[in-house]
Amino acid sequence: MKIGQLSTILKDNPEFVVPGILVVLIVIGGGFGVYLAEHNHPGANIIRLGDAFWWAVVTITTVGYGDFYPVTEVGRIIAIFVMFSGIGIVVSVLTLLSQRRLQKMETRFRSMTEVEPRLGDNMKTTIKNKIEVIDTITDEDFDTLLVMIKGLRRTLLEESKISYKCTRCGNVYDSKPKYCSNCGLDLSQEI
C-alpha cells in the first residue's frame, strides 16, 4: 500500500483514526510494561521484547492463545488494562461501522420514499387546504376529502409499483412471471 492510498483511506474514514492510534499505543505501552515487569522474574515466560509485543497484540485482539502470559502482579494488572482496552476498542469500532451502515440505509430509504412532483400535487394541495380548515367543513366536504385521500393513496401506490401486463389478456403482475396464469402466454419474450 502506498502512502497516498493510506492518506486517502484516512481522509475518507477519520473516525477510525483514533481507535487505530489507541490500539498502537496500548500494544506498545502494554508490551513494554509487561516486558519490564516480567523479563527478570523467575518462572516468567515473557522474557523477550518480541514475546511481550506478541502477547500484547494477542491480548488486545481478545484472542488470548495462552502461549505467553504474565505471572507477576504488576504484569497481570497491565494485562487487565490491555484486555478491557481491547474490548472497548472493538465495541467502539463496531459501533462506528453500524452507525455508518445505518446512515447509508437511511439515505437509501429516504431517496426511495421521497415523492417527486407529480400530477397528484394539486390533489395534495387541495387536501392540505381542506385539512387546515377541517373544523369548519361540512359532512359532504368531509366525505369528499376522504375520497380524495383514498384516491391520492391509490395513485401513489400505483406509481410506486413496477407491474407487468400480459399483452394478450391484460392480466397484471407485480413481478415478472414466465407464463401468464390466465391465458398461458409466454411472457418471458413479451414483456
C-alpha positions, 0 to 999 in steps of 0.5 A, spaced: 500 500 500 502 506 498 502 512 502 497 516 498 492 510 498 493 510 506 492 518 506 486 517 502 483 511 506 484 516 512 481 522 509 475 518 507 474 514 514 477 519 520 473 516 525 477 510 525 483 514 526 483 514 533 481 507 535 487 505 530 492 510 534 489 507 541 490 500 539 498 502 537 499 505 543 496 500 548 500 494 544 506 498 545 505 501 552 502 494 554 508 490 551 513 494 554 510 494 561 509 487 561 516 486 558 519 490 564 515 487 569 516 480 567 523 479 563 527 478 570 522 474 574 523 467 575 518 462 572 516 468 567 515 466 560 515 473 557 522 474 557 523 477 550 521 484 547 518 480 541 514 475 546 511 481 550 509 485 543 506 478 541 502 477 547 500 484 547 497 484 540 494 477 542 491 480 548 488 486 545 485 482 539 481 478 545 484 472 542 488 470 548 492 463 545 495 462 552 502 461 549 505 467 553 502 470 559 504 474 565 505 471 572 507 477 576 502 482 579 504 488 576 504 484 569 497 481 570 494 488 572 497 491 565 494 485 562 487 487 565 488 494 562 490 491 555 484 486 555 478 491 557 482 496 552 481 491 547 474 490 548 472 497 548 476 498 542 472 493 538 465 495 541 467 502 539 469 500 532 463 496 531 459 501 533 462 506 528 461 501 522 453 500 524 452 507 525 455 508 518 451 502 515 445 505 518 446 512 515 447 509 508 440 505 509 437 511 511 439 515 505 437 509 501 430 509 504 429 516 504 431 517 496 426 511 495 420 514 499 421 521 497 415 523 492 417 527 486 412 532 483 407 529 480 400 530 477 397 528 484 400 535 487 394 539 486 390 533 489 395 534 495 394 541 495 387 541 495 387 536 501 392 540 505 387 546 504 381 542 506 385 539 512 387 546 515 380 548 515 377 541 517 373 544 523 369 548 519 367 543 513 361 540 512 359 532 512 359 532 504 366 536 504 368 531 509 366 525 505 369 528 499 376 529 502 376 522 504 375 520 497 380 524 495 385 521 500 383 514 498 384 516 491 391 520 492 393 513 496 391 509 490 395 513 485 401 513 489 401 506 490 400 505 483 406 509 481 410 506 486 409 499 483 413 496 477 407 491 474 407 487 468 401 486 463 400 480 459 399 483 452 394 478 450 389 478 456 391 484 460 392 480 466 397 484 471 403 482 475 407 485 480 413 481 478 415 478 472 412 471 471 414 466 465 407 464 463 401 468 464 396 464 469 390 466 465 391 465 458 398 461 458 402 466 454 409 466 454 411 472 457 418 471 458 419 474 450 413 479 451 414 483 456 
